[in-house]
Amino acid sequence: MITIKHRFLDHPINPKTETLIIGTFNPETPDNDAEFFYGRSRNYLWRLLPLAFGKPDLKGASKQEKLDFIEEHKIDLVDLIEEIQIEKGQEANYYDGYIDNKVTKWKNIIALIDTLPKLKRVCFTRKTFSDIPNMKKHLIEIQSHCNNKGIEFQSLTTPSRFYREDKQTEWTNFLLNDNR
């Protein structure tokens, strides 16, 4: 078995965050060319976010440009999983259904939420949970905690694979709620 840590484990969450975007896992492996969260070629988060605010597409932009954007818009990014243990040869298997039962260390998202006094909304970058029962359990707890604190929680269509107008509308509506 091989232990793989999250690539951006040391990313500090801005205490002024109003919108927290939760993903699953970004592995620290040689095949992963993501320079920052959602940075792989088939992910469109960096198009969805700026277009929601009427800004230019940041897909392919530098990490610093992305950091500047999320700071300006009080958005931050975190993943549910800090570490997994997998079979040799599976290092490039990013499928959530595979990773779900390989987790050796979960991120304490609830404790993180409690450090963000300005937090208004939290989203998870996936709508379906049938193949991720362990992640689903954690997300139900996070959603319940958000509900108890009066923080909006929503599962959104994944930003990966393709870009579509209906996906943009969904993300824009979530991001701009209370910001119009």
Secondary structure, DSSP 8 states (H G I E B T S, - for coil): -EEEEBTTTT----TT-SEEEEE---B--TT---SSTT-STTB-HHHHHHHHTT----TT--HHHHHHHHHHTTEEEEESEEEEEE-TT-TT---HHHHTT-EEEE--HHHHHTT-TT--EEEES-S--TT-HHHHHHHHHHHHHHHHHT-EEEE---SBS---HHHHHHHHHHHHTTT-
